[in-house]
Amino acid sequence: MICSMTGYGQCRIKGSGFSFFIEARSLNSKFLDIIVKMPEGIIHLEDRVKNLIQNKIERGRINLTINEEKNLSEQIHLDLGRARRYLAILRMLKNKLKIPGELNLELLLNFPQIVGLKEEKKQVAEIWPLLKRGIEKTLDSLIHSRLKEGRSIYCNLIRHATIISNSLKKIEEQTPDIVKAHKAKLEHTLREFLPELNLNHPRLVEELTLFATRVDITEEMARLKAHLKTFLNTIEKTGSVGRRLDFIIQEMGREINTLSSKANSFAISSESIVIKEELEKLREQIQNIE
């Protein structure tokens, strides 16, 4: 089953002394584009995270965010030694420069690194096994979301392909009459302007037949039906098929343009317009397929 490139997944994991909330979003992209945001304390695991994503997803812009859920009362760090040194400097400046007023806590806290959150680099053996399971669950949730939307796209593709198939059948019904009609029209024109011309002359018959075959659309019809069959077979496959479907649509567009110009028939031109409209709708849909 085809897979959409847009989706969302999330997971929360808890370990001994740490907790993470992981979420992943995916958008359309021609290639696989991975963006990972994670706490400084585990940034050394970024390459491992990207490898996990590459093993599960082939195409799309993937934004994966890992947020550490901390107990702030346990994580706040107070550097008393640094605070004392800053306070001593402030008192010295106040005395030497004879600055009036009192020193207060708010002024002291404006200096950096007195109060902050601890950012400890966690050991790989301690955190990676649990974090890996959380990321895999998040990606599985994301893929499930992409597959769900893919099923909706699949139904739309089948609907548009059915309309194209019906139009091709209508064109095919008229195909045998096209060559005959063009040949008869040419003979009528020749009789009108050259009444004494022998239309049964072998050379003239050969030229009339050759001209008539130039408006024959049998080959274009055969290729269009083959491309449509390939398209329907491709959307039944799993994996990254979006670009292949795009190429098939391009080929069908070329064939229907050639067919409509050769046929020179109002009825066939009308069905060709229907097919072109449906091909454009298919093209819009497959832009979101992995």
N, C-alpha and C positions, 0 to 999 in steps of 0.2 A: 504494500500500500504506500502511496506517495506521502511525503512528509512536508508540512509547511515549514517555512523558515522563521515564523514568528511564534513565540510561546513564552511561558513563564513557569518557573519551578522554585521551590523553597524547602528548607529543612532546618531544624534546630537540633543541635547536639550538645550533650553535657558530659563532661569528664570530671576527673578529680582535680578540683581547683580551677576549672575553666569551663566556659560555655560560649558557643558560637551560633550565630544566626546566619545562614547562607541562603542567598537568593540569586537566581540566574534569569536573565532576560535575553531573548534573541530577536534579531531584526533581519530584514533582507540584506543580502550582500552577494556580490559575484563570487567571492572566495570565502575562506574561513578566516574571520578576523576576531581575535580573542583579546578582551580587555579584562584584567583582573585587578580588583581593589581589595586589599587586605591589611590588617594591622602591621605596624612596624615589627612587632615582636615575632611574627611568623613570615616576614617577607622573604626569608631564605628558602621558603617552600614554594615560591611562585612558579618555578619551572615544572615542578611535579604537578601542580594544579593544572597548568596548561596542557601537559601531556595527557592527563585524565580527560580533558575536554576533547583533545584531538582524537583520542581513541573512540569516542562515542559520537561525535558530530563531524560531518564532512563539509558543511557549507552554512554560512550565515554570520552575522555579527553577534558575538556572544559577550554579554556583559555579566561577569560573575563577581559578586560582592560578598566578602566575609567580614562580618562585624562581631567583635568580641563583646560579650555581655558581662560587664564587670560589676562587682560590688564596690561602689565608690568609697565606702567607709573603710574598706580593707586596702584599697589601691592608692589612696591619697598619700603622697610622700611630702614630709616636712623636713627641710634642710636647716636645722637650728644653727649649725656652725656658720653657714653662709649668711643667715639672717643676722647673727651677731656681728659679723664682719661689716655688713652693709650698715648696721646701726652705728657701729664705731666710726665709720667714715662720715656718716651724716652728722654725728655729734661734733666731730672735728671740724667739718665745714661750717657748722652753725657757730662754733666758738670763734674760729679764725676770721670768718666773714661778718661776725656779729649780726647774724640773721635773727630777727625777732620771731616770736611764736614758739609753739610746742611741736615736737616731733610726734607723729601719730602712726598707728598701725597701717592705715590705708596707704600712707606714703611709702612705708616699708614694703608692702605687698606689691607695689608697682615694679619692684626689681625682679629680674627673671630668675627662675629656677629655685625660688624659695619654697613655693608650694606647687605641686604638680602631680600627675598620675605616673605611677611606675610603668615603665615599658620594658619588661623583662623578655629577653630572647629565650623562647622555649626550646627545649631539646627535641630533636626529630623523633627519637624513640618514644618520647613521652606523649607527643600530640599527634603525630602523623597518622597512625592507624585509625583513630577515631575520626580525625578530620577527613581522611580519605573516604570513609564510609559515608560521612555527611555530604561530601561533594558528589559522590556517586548517586546518592538518593536524590539530591537536588537535580542532577542532570537527568536521571530517570523521570523525575516529575516534569522537567522541561520537555523531554522527548515525548512523553505522554500527551502533553498539551499540544505539541507540534503535530502529532499524529491525529489528534482529535480535529484540529483545524484542517489537516490534510484530507480527512474523510469528507468534510464539507466541500473543499475544493474539487475533490474527485467527482462528487455528484454533479457539480457545475460543468466540469469538463465532459462528462458523459452526455449531459443534456445538449451542450453545444455541438459535440461530435455527432449526435443523432440527427440534429437539424442539417448538418453538412451532408451526412449520409443520405438523407431523404432528398436533398437537392441534387446530389449526384445521380440518384436513381431517376429523377425527372429528366435530367440532362441526357442520361443514357438512353431513355426511351425515345428521345428525339434524334439521337445521333445518326441512325441509319438513313433518315430522311434528309439530313443536311447536305451530303454529297450529291444525292439525286436532285435536290432543289437547286443547288448551285449549277449543276450541269445543265439542267433544263432551262434555267434562266439564261445561261450563256448561249445555248442553242437558239433560244427565242430571239436573243439580241442579234445573233449572226444572221438568222433568217430575215429579220426585219430590215437590216442594212445591206445584206448580201443575199437577196432572194435566189440567185442562180448558183449559189455555192453548194457544192456536193458535201453534205455533212457526213456521208458515209465513207468518205475518202480515208484510207487507213492512217495517213499522216495526221489528218485533222482529228480523227477519233482518238489517236494517241495523245495529241496536245490537249484535247478536251478532258480526257481522263487524268492527265498529269495535273492540269489546273484544278480539277475537282478534288484530287487527293491533297492538295495544299490546304484545303479547308477541313480536312478530316481530323477529328479530335480524338480518335480512338486511343492513340498513344498517351495523350495527356490524361484521358480518363483512367487509363490503366495505372499510370503513375500516381494519380491522385488517390485512387482506391488503395494502392499499395502503401502510400504514405499514411493514410488514415488508419489502416490496419496496424502499421508500425506504431503509430501514436497510441492507439488503444492498448496494444500489448505493453508499451512502455509504462503507461500509468498504472499497470498492475504490478510492476516491479517495486522492490524496496531499494533503498539507497539513494544516492544523488542522481536524479534523472532530469532536473530542471533545465539544464543547458541543452541536453539532447532533445527534449521536447521543443525548445525554442528553435533549434535547427530544423526540426521536422516542419514546424509551422512556417518557417521561411521558405522551405522547398514547396510546400503546398501553395503558398502565396504566388510563387513564380509560375507554377503550373496553371493555376486558375486564371492568371493574367494572360498567359499564352492562349489558353483555351477560349476565353471570351473574345479575344481579338481575332482568332482564326474562324470561329463559328459564324460571326456576323449575323446572329439571330437574336431577335428581341426576347423571345422566350428564354433562350439560354443565357442571354445577358442578365435577365432578371434573376435567374437562379444563381448566376455568378456573383451578383451583388450580395445576395443572401449569404453565400459561402464566405465572401470577403468580410462581411460584418461579423460572422461567427468566428472566423479566424482571428480577428482583432480582439474579440472577447476572450478567446483562448489565450492569446498572447498576454493579455492583462493578468489572467489568472495564474499562468505559469511563472510569472515574475516572482511569485511568493512560494515557489516549490523548491525544495532543497536540491 
